[in-house]
Amino acid sequence: MPVTFGAGWTAYASANKNRLLRGECRYTVARVYENRRIKGAKVSRYTYQVQGKRYEDKQEVDWLGGWRPLGSRWYVRFAVPDPDIHEHPGRPVPDSVTQVPPAGWARLPPAW
């Protein structure tokens, strides 16, 4: 029974994330603050802010070719109804981007 519940919950959470990311989304900037191995996998931990609230998460980076450099900045696409739901477009933030709107951008800023 617990295995069935766990698999069901995982499927629901994934479907909910996909549903929210198909809706209204915006972009903000995440900053990598830690790299470590977790259960043998290379993981970069990062933080981002939306409307003054801080969000944290991690990304397994083995398949990306290695660690995200500490202090590096990456765009994050988040669901407006729940900014904790997000994904990575895989684009680093150029140094020319110095300010981020509190609610993020409706589209990715042009690469300069």
N, CA, C and O atoms as a GROMACS GRO file, in nm:
protein
  448
    1MET      N    1   0.081  -0.120   0.000
    1MET     CA    2   0.000   0.000   0.000
    1MET      C    3   0.086   0.127   0.000
    1MET      O    4   0.059   0.215  -0.081
    2PRO      N    5   0.190   0.142   0.088
    2PRO     CA    6   0.271   0.264   0.085
    2PRO      C    7   0.340   0.287  -0.049
    2PRO      O    8   0.354   0.401  -0.091
    3VAL      N    9   0.384   0.181  -0.116
    3VAL     CA   10   0.450   0.197  -0.245
    3VAL      C   11   0.352   0.250  -0.347
    3VAL      O   12   0.386   0.338  -0.426
    4THR      N   13   0.229   0.198  -0.346
    4THR     CA   14   0.125   0.244  -0.438
    4THR      C   15   0.095   0.390  -0.413
    4THR      O   16   0.084   0.468  -0.508
    5PHE      N   17   0.080   0.429  -0.287
    5PHE     CA   18   0.054   0.569  -0.253
    5PHE      C   19   0.168   0.658  -0.300
    5PHE      O   20   0.144   0.764  -0.358
    6GLY      N   21   0.292   0.616  -0.276
    6GLY     CA   22   0.408   0.694  -0.318
    6GLY      C   23   0.413   0.713  -0.468
    6GLY      O   24   0.440   0.823  -0.516
    7ALA      N   25   0.388   0.607  -0.543
    7ALA     CA   26   0.387   0.616  -0.689
    7ALA      C   27   0.273   0.706  -0.737
    7ALA      O   28   0.290   0.784  -0.830
    8GLY      N   29   0.158   0.693  -0.672
    8GLY     CA   30   0.044   0.778  -0.708
    8GLY      C   31   0.071   0.924  -0.680
    8GLY      O   32   0.038   1.011  -0.761
    9TRP      N   33   0.132   0.952  -0.564
    9TRP     CA   34   0.163   1.089  -0.528
    9TRP      C   35   0.265   1.149  -0.625
    9TRP      O   36   0.252   1.265  -0.665
   10THR      N   37   0.366   1.071  -0.662
   10THR     CA   38   0.466   1.118  -0.757
   10THR      C   39   0.402   1.152  -0.891
   10THR      O   40   0.432   1.255  -0.951
   11ALA      N   41   0.313   1.066  -0.939
   11ALA     CA   42   0.244   1.090  -1.066
   11ALA      C   43   0.157   1.215  -1.057
   11ALA      O   44   0.155   1.295  -1.150
   12TYR      N   45   0.086   1.233  -0.945
   12TYR     CA   46   0.002   1.352  -0.926
   12TYR      C   47   0.087   1.478  -0.924
   12TYR      O   48   0.054   1.577  -0.989
   13ALA      N   49   0.197   1.476  -0.848
   13ALA     CA   50   0.283   1.594  -0.837
   13ALA      C   51   0.342   1.630  -0.973
   13ALA      O   52   0.349   1.748  -1.006
   14SER      N   53   0.382   1.532  -1.050
   14SER     CA   54   0.436   1.558  -1.184
   14SER      C   55   0.329   1.617  -1.276
   14SER      O   56   0.357   1.712  -1.349
   15ALA      N   57   0.210   1.562  -1.272
   15ALA     CA   58   0.100   1.614  -1.355
   15ALA      C   59   0.064   1.756  -1.314
   15ALA      O   60   0.039   1.840  -1.400
   16ASN      N   61   0.063   1.783  -1.184
   16ASN     CA   62   0.032   1.918  -1.135
   16ASN      C   63   0.138   2.017  -1.180
   16ASN      O   64   0.106   2.128  -1.221
   17LYS      N   65   0.265   1.977  -1.172
   17LYS     CA   66   0.374   2.064  -1.216
   17LYS      C   67   0.359   2.095  -1.364
   17LYS      O   68   0.370   2.211  -1.405
   18ASN      N   69   0.334   1.993  -1.445
   18ASN     CA   70   0.318   2.014  -1.589
   18ASN      C   71   0.198   2.104  -1.618
   18ASN      O   72   0.205   2.189  -1.707
   19ARG      N   73   0.089   2.086  -1.545
   19ARG     CA   74  -0.030   2.169  -1.565
   19ARG      C   75   0.001   2.315  -1.534
   19ARG      O   76  -0.034   2.405  -1.610
   20LEU      N   77   0.067   2.339  -1.421
   20LEU     CA   78   0.099   2.476  -1.382
   20LEU      C   79   0.197   2.540  -1.479
   20LEU      O   80   0.186   2.659  -1.508
   21LEU      N   81   0.294   2.464  -1.530
   21LEU     CA   82   0.392   2.521  -1.622
   21LEU      C   83   0.333   2.544  -1.762
   21LEU      O   84   0.395   2.612  -1.844
   22ARG      N   85   0.215   2.488  -1.791
   22ARG     CA   86   0.147   2.518  -1.917
   22ARG      C   87   0.065   2.646  -1.904
   22ARG      O   88   0.024   2.703  -2.005
   23GLY      N   89   0.042   2.692  -1.782
   23GLY     CA   90  -0.036   2.813  -1.757
   23GLY      C   91   0.053   2.937  -1.760
   23GLY      O   92   0.154   2.940  -1.829
   24GLU      N   93   0.013   3.038  -1.684
   24GLU     CA   94   0.088   3.164  -1.680
   24GLU      C   95   0.221   3.144  -1.609
   24GLU      O   96   0.226   3.102  -1.494
   25CYS      N   97   0.328   3.176  -1.680
   25CYS     CA   98   0.463   3.162  -1.625
   25CYS      C   99   0.541   3.291  -1.647
   25CYS      O  100   0.509   3.370  -1.735
   26ARG      N  101   0.642   3.309  -1.566
   26ARG     CA  102   0.733   3.423  -1.578
   26ARG      C  103   0.875   3.372  -1.558
   26ARG      O  104   0.896   3.255  -1.526
   27TYR      N  105   0.972   3.460  -1.576
   27TYR     CA  106   1.114   3.424  -1.564
   27TYR      C  107   1.180   3.510  -1.457
   27TYR      O  108   1.150   3.628  -1.441
   28THR      N  109   1.272   3.448  -1.386
   28THR     CA  110   1.354   3.520  -1.291
   28THR      C  111   1.495   3.461  -1.294
   28THR      O  112   1.526   3.378  -1.380
   29VAL      N  113   1.578   3.504  -1.201
   29VAL     CA  114   1.718   3.462  -1.199
   29VAL      C  115   1.747   3.381  -1.073
   29VAL      O  116   1.713   3.422  -0.962
   30ALA      N  117   1.810   3.266  -1.092
   30ALA     CA  118   1.854   3.182  -0.981
   30ALA      C  119   2.006   3.193  -0.970
   30ALA      O  120   2.075   3.206  -1.071
   31ARG      N  121   2.056   3.188  -0.848
   31ARG     CA  122   2.201   3.194  -0.823
   31ARG      C  123   2.244   3.066  -0.753
   31ARG      O  124   2.184   3.024  -0.654
   32VAL      N  125   2.350   3.003  -0.807
   32VAL     CA  126   2.405   2.880  -0.749
   32VAL      C  127   2.486   2.917  -0.624
   32VAL      O  128   2.575   3.002  -0.629
   33TYR      N  129   2.454   2.852  -0.511
   33TYR     CA  130   2.526   2.881  -0.388
   33TYR      C  131   2.601   2.761  -0.331
   33TYR      O  132   2.679   2.776  -0.237
   34GLU      N  133   2.579   2.641  -0.387
   34GLU     CA  134   2.649   2.525  -0.333
   34GLU      C  135   2.653   2.413  -0.437
   34GLU      O  136   2.558   2.393  -0.512
   35ASN      N  137   2.764   2.343  -0.439
   35ASN     CA  138   2.778   2.222  -0.519
   35ASN      C  139   2.818   2.110  -0.425
   35ASN      O  140   2.905   2.127  -0.339
   36ARG      N  141   2.753   1.994  -0.441
   36ARG     CA  142   2.788   1.881  -0.355
   36ARG      C  143   2.744   1.752  -0.421
   36ARG      O  144   2.668   1.750  -0.518
   37ARG      N  145   2.794   1.644  -0.365
   37ARG     CA  146   2.750   1.512  -0.409
   37ARG      C  147   2.641   1.465  -0.313
   37ARG      O  148   2.657   1.470  -0.191
   38ILE      N  149   2.532   1.420  -0.370
   38ILE     CA  150   2.422   1.363  -0.292
   38ILE      C  151   2.395   1.225  -0.350
   38ILE      O  152   2.354   1.211  -0.466
   39LYS      N  153   2.418   1.124  -0.270
   39LYS     CA  154   2.402   0.985  -0.314
   39LYS      C  155   2.476   0.959  -0.444
   39LYS      O  156   2.424   0.891  -0.533
   40GLY      N  157   2.596   1.012  -0.456
   40GLY     CA  158   2.680   0.987  -0.572
   40GLY      C  159   2.655   1.079  -0.690
   40GLY      O  160   2.734   1.081  -0.784
   41ALA      N  161   2.547   1.155  -0.688
   41ALA     CA  162   2.516   1.246  -0.799
   41ALA      C  163   2.571   1.385  -0.772
   41ALA      O  164   2.574   1.430  -0.657
   42LYS      N  165   2.615   1.453  -0.877
   42LYS     CA  166   2.656   1.593  -0.864
   42LYS      C  167   2.532   1.680  -0.864
   42LYS      O  168   2.448   1.672  -0.954
   43VAL      N  169   2.520   1.765  -0.762
   43VAL     CA  170   2.402   1.848  -0.746
   43VAL      C  171   2.445   1.992  -0.721
   43VAL      O  172   2.533   2.018  -0.639
   44SER      N  173   2.382   2.084  -0.793
   44SER     CA  174   2.401   2.227  -0.767
   44SER      C  175   2.275   2.278  -0.697
   44SER      O  176   2.164   2.255  -0.743
   45ARG      N  177   2.295   2.348  -0.586
   45ARG     CA  178   2.184   2.408  -0.512
   45ARG      C  179   2.177   2.555  -0.550
   45ARG      O  180   2.280   2.621  -0.569
   46TYR      N  181   2.054   2.607  -0.561
   46TYR     CA  182   2.036   2.746  -0.604
   46TYR      C  183   1.917   2.808  -0.531
   46TYR      O  184   1.834   2.739  -0.472
   47THR      N  185   1.912   2.940  -0.538
   47THR     CA  186   1.804   3.016  -0.478
   47THR      C  187   1.757   3.122  -0.578
   47THR      O  188   1.835   3.170  -0.661
   48TYR      N  189   1.630   3.158  -0.568
   48TYR     CA  190   1.575   3.266  -0.650
   48TYR      C  191   1.464   3.334  -0.570
   48TYR      O  192   1.413   3.278  -0.473
   49GLN      N  193   1.428   3.455  -0.611
   49GLN     CA  194   1.325   3.531  -0.540
   49GLN      C  195   1.213   3.572  -0.634
   49GLN      O  196   1.236   3.605  -0.751
   50VAL      N  197   1.091   3.568  -0.582
   50VAL     CA  198   0.974   3.617  -0.652
   50VAL      C  199   0.893   3.699  -0.552
   50VAL      O  200   0.854   3.648  -0.447
   51GLN      N  201   0.867   3.824  -0.584
   51GLN     CA  202   0.792   3.916  -0.497
   51GLN      C  203   0.848   3.917  -0.355
   51GLN      O  204   0.773   3.922  -0.258
   52GLY      N  205   0.980   3.915  -0.345
   52GLY     CA  206   1.047   3.923  -0.216
   52GLY      C  207   1.054   3.793  -0.137
   52GLY      O  208   1.117   3.789  -0.032
   53LYS      N  209   0.992   3.686  -0.186
   53LYS     CA  210   0.998   3.557  -0.118
   53LYS      C  211   1.108   3.473  -0.180
   53LYS      O  212   1.121   3.464  -0.303
   54ARG      N  213   1.187   3.410  -0.094
   54ARG     CA  214   1.301   3.329  -0.138
   54ARG      C  215   1.260   3.184  -0.159
   54ARG      O  216   1.189   3.126  -0.077
   55TYR      N  217   1.305   3.128  -0.271
   55TYR     CA  218   1.281   2.987  -0.303
   55TYR      C  219   1.416   2.919  -0.322
   55TYR      O  220   1.510   2.980  -0.373
   56GLU      N  221   1.424   2.794  -0.282
   56GLU     CA  222   1.548   2.716  -0.296
   56GLU      C  223   1.517   2.582  -0.360
   56GLU      O  224   1.408   2.527  -0.343
   57ASP      N  225   1.613   2.531  -0.434
   57ASP     CA  226   1.599   2.398  -0.491
   57ASP      C  227   1.737   2.348  -0.530
   57ASP      O  228   1.838   2.414  -0.506
   58LYS      N  229   1.739   2.230  -0.591
   58LYS     CA  230   1.865   2.173  -0.638
   58LYS      C  231   1.841   2.114  -0.775
   58LYS      O  232   1.728   2.084  -0.814
   59GLN      N  233   1.950   2.097  -0.849
   59GLN     CA  234   1.943   2.038  -0.982
   59GLN      C  235   2.057   1.939  -0.996
   59GLN      O  236   2.173   1.973  -0.971
   60GLU      N  237   2.024   1.817  -1.037
   60GLU     CA  238   2.129   1.720  -1.067
   60GLU      C  239   2.197   1.765  -1.195
   60GLU      O  240   2.131   1.791  -1.296
   61VAL      N  241   2.330   1.775  -1.192
   61VAL     CA  242   2.402   1.834  -1.304
   61VAL      C  243   2.496   1.736  -1.374
   61VAL      O  244   2.570   1.777  -1.464
   62ASP      N  245   2.495   1.609  -1.336
   62ASP     CA  246   2.581   1.512  -1.403
   62ASP      C  247   2.558   1.513  -1.554
   62ASP      O  248   2.654   1.515  -1.631
   63TRP      N  249   2.433   1.511  -1.594
   63TRP     CA  250   2.400   1.505  -1.737
   63TRP      C  251   2.430   1.636  -1.808
   63TRP      O  252   2.434   1.640  -1.931
   64LEU      N  253   2.453   1.745  -1.733
   64LEU     CA  254   2.488   1.874  -1.792
   64LEU      C  255   2.638   1.887  -1.812
   64LEU      O  256   2.685   1.987  -1.867
   65GLY      N  257   2.714   1.788  -1.769
   65GLY     CA  258   2.858   1.792  -1.788
   65GLY      C  259   2.936   1.836  -1.666
   65GLY      O  260   3.058   1.853  -1.674
   66GLY      N  261   2.870   1.856  -1.554
   66GLY     CA  262   2.943   1.893  -1.434
   66GLY      C  263   2.873   2.002  -1.355
   66GLY      O  264   2.760   2.039  -1.382
   67TRP      N  265   2.945   2.051  -1.256
   67TRP     CA  266   2.889   2.150  -1.164
   67TRP      C  267   2.852   2.278  -1.237
   67TRP      O  268   2.914   2.316  -1.337
   68ARG      N  269   2.751   2.345  -1.184
   68ARG     CA  270   2.724   2.484  -1.222
   68ARG      C  271   2.821   2.566  -1.137
   68ARG      O  272   2.831   2.542  -1.017
   69PRO      N  273   2.892   2.661  -1.196
   69PRO     CA  274   2.989   2.738  -1.116
   69PRO      C  275   2.921   2.811  -0.999
   69PRO      O  276   2.812   2.867  -1.014
   70LEU      N  277   2.987   2.810  -0.883
   70LEU     CA  278   2.935   2.882  -0.767
   70LEU      C  279   2.918   3.029  -0.803
   70LEU      O  280   3.005   3.089  -0.866
   71GLY      N  281   2.806   3.085  -0.764
   71GLY     CA  282   2.777   3.225  -0.792
   71GLY      C  283   2.722   3.250  -0.931
   71GLY      O  284   2.680   3.361  -0.962
   72SER      N  285   2.720   3.146  -1.016
   72SER     CA  286   2.666   3.167  -1.150
   72SER      C  287   2.515   3.189  -1.143
   72SER      O  288   2.448   3.144  -1.050
   73ARG      N  289   2.464   3.258  -1.244
   73ARG     CA  290   2.322   3.291  -1.248
   73ARG      C  291   2.259   3.228  -1.371
   73ARG      O  292   2.316   3.228  -1.480
   74TRP      N  293   2.139   3.173  -1.351
   74TRP     CA  294   2.067   3.102  -1.456
   74TRP      C  295   1.922   3.144  -1.454
   74TRP      O  296   1.865   3.169  -1.348
   75TYR      N  297   1.862   3.152  -1.572
   75TYR     CA  298   1.720   3.182  -1.578
   75TYR      C  299   1.638   3.064  -1.526
   75TYR      O  300   1.674   2.948  -1.545
   76VAL      N  301   1.529   3.097  -1.460
   76VAL     CA  302   1.433   3.001  -1.410
   76VAL      C  303   1.295   3.046  -1.458
   76VAL      O  304   1.260   3.163  -1.448
   77ARG      N  305   1.219   2.952  -1.510
   77ARG     CA  306   1.080   2.978  -1.551
   77ARG      C  307   0.991   2.923  -1.441
   77ARG      O  308   0.998   2.805  -1.409
   78PHE      N  309   0.904   3.009  -1.383
   78PHE     CA  310   0.822   2.966  -1.271
   78PHE      C  311   0.674   2.988  -1.301
   78PHE      O  312   0.637   3.075  -1.379
   79ALA      N  313   0.590   2.907  -1.237
   79ALA     CA  314   0.445   2.919  -1.249
   79ALA      C  315   0.397   3.034  -1.161
   79ALA      O  316   0.428   3.036  -1.042
   80VAL      N  317   0.323   3.127  -1.217
   80VAL     CA  318   0.276   3.243  -1.140
   80VAL      C  319   0.190   3.201  -1.020
   80VAL      O  320   0.209   3.257  -0.912
   81PRO      N  321   0.097   3.105  -1.034
   81PRO     CA  322   0.017   3.068  -0.916
   81PRO      C  323   0.098   3.004  -0.803
   81PRO      O  324   0.059   3.012  -0.686
   82ASP      N  325   0.211   2.941  -0.837
   82ASP     CA  326   0.295   2.875  -0.737
   82ASP      C  327   0.441   2.882  -0.782
   82ASP      O  328   0.489   2.792  -0.850
   83PRO      N  329   0.512   2.992  -0.745
   83PRO     CA  330   0.651   3.009  -0.790
   83PRO      C  331   0.747   2.898  -0.748
   83PRO      O  332   0.857   2.889  -0.802
   84ASP      N  333   0.706   2.814  -0.654
   84ASP     CA  334   0.790   2.701  -0.615
   84ASP      C  335   0.797   2.598  -0.729
   84ASP      O  336   0.890   2.518  -0.734
   85ILE      N  337   0.700   2.600  -0.819
   85ILE     CA  338   0.698   2.513  -0.937
   85ILE      C  339   0.777   2.585  -1.045
   85ILE      O  340   0.739   2.694  -1.088
   86HIS      N  341   0.886   2.524  -1.090
   86HIS     CA  342   0.972   2.593  -1.185
   86HIS      C  343   1.048   2.493  -1.270
   86HIS      O  344   1.049   2.373  -1.243
   87GLU      N  345   1.112   2.545  -1.374
   87GLU     CA  346   1.198   2.465  -1.461
   87GLU      C  347   1.312   2.553  -1.510
   87GLU      O  348   1.308   2.675  -1.495
   88HIS      N  349   1.412   2.490  -1.570
   88HIS     CA  350   1.531   2.559  -1.616
   88HIS      C  351   1.535   2.563  -1.768
   88HIS      O  352   1.540   2.457  -1.831
   89PRO      N  353   1.531   2.682  -1.828
   89PRO     CA  354   1.548   2.688  -1.973
   89PRO      C  355   1.691   2.658  -2.018
   89PRO      O  356   1.715   2.638  -2.137
   90GLY      N  357   1.787   2.654  -1.924
   90GLY     CA  358   1.925   2.620  -1.958
   90GLY      C  359   2.006   2.738  -2.009
   90GLY      O  360   2.111   2.718  -2.071
   91ARG      N  361   1.960   2.859  -1.984
   91ARG     CA  362   2.033   2.977  -2.030
   91ARG      C  363   2.098   3.050  -1.914
   91ARG      O  364   2.029   3.085  -1.817
   92PRO      N  365   2.228   3.073  -1.922
   92PRO     CA  366   2.292   3.154  -1.818
   92PRO      C  367   2.250   3.300  -1.833
   92PRO      O  368   2.215   3.344  -1.943
   93VAL      N  369   2.254   3.373  -1.725
   93VAL     CA  370   2.218   3.515  -1.724
   93VAL      C  371   2.342   3.596  -1.756
   93VAL      O  372   2.443   3.581  -1.687
   94PRO      N  373   2.338   3.682  -1.858
   94PRO     CA  374   2.456   3.762  -1.890
   94PRO      C  375   2.483   3.867  -1.782
   94PRO      O  376   2.391   3.908  -1.710
   95ASP      N  377   2.608   3.908  -1.771
   95ASP     CA  378   2.647   4.009  -1.672
   95ASP      C  379   2.575   4.141  -1.694
   95ASP      O  380   2.564   4.220  -1.600
   96SER      N  381   2.525   4.167  -1.815
   96SER     CA  382   2.456   4.292  -1.843
   96SER      C  383   2.321   4.301  -1.770
   96SER      O  384   2.268   4.410  -1.755
   97VAL      N  385   2.267   4.189  -1.726
   97VAL     CA  386   2.141   4.189  -1.649
   97VAL      C  387   2.178   4.210  -1.503
   97VAL      O  388   2.231   4.120  -1.437
   98THR      N  389   2.149   4.330  -1.453
   98THR     CA  390   2.188   4.365  -1.316
   98THR      C  391   2.068   4.377  -1.222
   98THR      O  392   2.085   4.369  -1.100
   99GLN      N  393   1.948   4.396  -1.277
   99GLN     CA  394   1.829   4.407  -1.193
   99GLN      C  395   1.722   4.313  -1.244
   99GLN      O  396   1.704   4.294  -1.364
  100VAL      N  397   1.651   4.254  -1.149
  100VAL     CA  398   1.543   4.162  -1.182
  100VAL      C  399   1.413   4.220  -1.127
  100VAL      O  400   1.407   4.255  -1.009
  101PRO      N  401   1.309   4.233  -1.209
  101PRO     CA  402   1.181   4.282  -1.157
  101PRO      C  403   1.129   4.188  -1.048
  101PRO      O  404   1.146   4.066  -1.059
  102PRO      N  405   1.066   4.242  -0.943
  102PRO     CA  406   1.019   4.157  -0.832
  102PRO      C  407   0.928   4.043  -0.878
  102PRO      O  408   0.931   3.935  -0.820
  103ALA      N  409   0.847   4.066  -0.981
  103ALA     CA  410   0.756   3.962  -1.031
  103ALA      C  411   0.816   3.889  -1.151
  103ALA      O  412   0.748   3.807  -1.213
  104GLY      N  413   0.941   3.916  -1.184
  104GLY     CA  414   1.005   3.851  -1.297
  104GLY      C  415   0.964   3.912  -1.429
  104GLY      O  416   0.896   4.014  -1.433
  105TRP      N  417   1.007   3.849  -1.538
  105TRP     CA  418   0.977   3.895  -1.674
  105TRP      C  419   0.871   3.804  -1.735
  105TRP      O  420   0.864   3.685  -1.703
  106ALA      N  421   0.790   3.859  -1.823
  106ALA     CA  422   0.691   3.779  -1.896
  106ALA      C  423   0.761   3.690  -2.000
  106ALA      O  424   0.715   3.579  -2.028
  107ARG      N  425   0.871   3.740  -2.056
  107ARG     CA  426   0.952   3.663  -2.153
  107ARG      C  427   1.098   3.674  -2.113
  107ARG      O  428   1.137   3.766  -2.041
  108LEU      N  429   1.177   3.580  -2.159
  108LEU     CA  430   1.321   3.590  -2.134
  108LEU      C  431   1.375   3.718  -2.193
  108LEU      O  432   1.344   3.751  -2.308
  109PRO      N  433   1.455   3.791  -2.118
  109PRO     CA  434   1.517   3.911  -2.176
  109PRO      C  435   1.606   3.872  -2.294
  109PRO      O  436   1.662   3.763  -2.295
  110PRO      N  437   1.620   3.961  -2.392
  110PRO     CA  438   1.707   3.927  -2.506
  110PRO      C  439   1.852   3.911  -2.460
  110PRO      O  440   1.897   3.979  -2.368
  111ALA      N  441   1.922   3.820  -2.524
  111ALA     CA  442   2.064   3.799  -2.493
  111ALA      C  443   2.143   3.914  -2.554
  111ALA      O  444   2.127   3.944  -2.673
  112TRP      N  445   2.226   3.978  -2.474
  112TRP     CA  446   2.304   4.092  -2.524
  112TRP      C  447   2.444   4.052  -2.550
  112TRP      O  448   2.525   4.135  -2.593
   0.00000   0.00000   0.00000
